Amino acid sequence: MRPIAEQLGLSATPVTAAMMKLEREGFLISKLHRGYFVPEISIQDMSEIYEMREALDRLAGGRAAASAQHFAIAEELRANCELQREFLELDDVDAYRRTDVEFHEKLWVLCGNKRIRDTGEQLLGQMKLGNSLSARLPGRVRKSLEEHLAIVEAIERADLEAAQSAASRHMASVRMTFMTSISEPEES
């Protein structure tokens, strides 16, 4: 920790606190008398993370649809989907990925449950690898946008079950795409 603290011009206390926070959030692991390390994320880890995301998004979608503000929530999410569509037309996959992440973050925030937002944010950092791989598969981003719009439409109709189902289907589809992308050999 000392070299990091010295490089940043800080005492060891805030650096240690930051490392401990990153460990709690799953970005680092601590090894006794050795320090902090970036953990390797296994296929099983990713599968579990996607499973948690599916549960969170399902819950958030249902809460958003049941909200008295469901029209406003749908409007904000639809605006995000329009940005996604613009980035697709520009063939800007990186900008699309950022907007895709923002869609989910907005859903977590707008559903009105702080713990969903906090848990989602924690899992999101661990999912960046999966998002990066699956977004590059042919047709995946367009399908993802369609799935996002299905969630938005269900929220707009205040259809709790349809919103939950659409959110679940979306994350299950993303998970399946990720699992397929890592099991297929890369072309040379």
Secondary structure, 3 states (H helix, E strand, C coil): CHHHHHHHCCCHHHHHHHHHHHHHCCCCEEECCCEEECCCCCHHHHHHHHHHHHHHHHHHHHHHHHCCCHHHHHHHHHHHHHHHHHHHHCCCHHHHHHHHHHHHHHHHHHCCCHHHHHHHHHHHHHHHHHHHHHCCCCCHHHHHHHHHHHHHHHHHCCCHHHHHHHHHHHHHHHHHHHHHHHHCCCCC
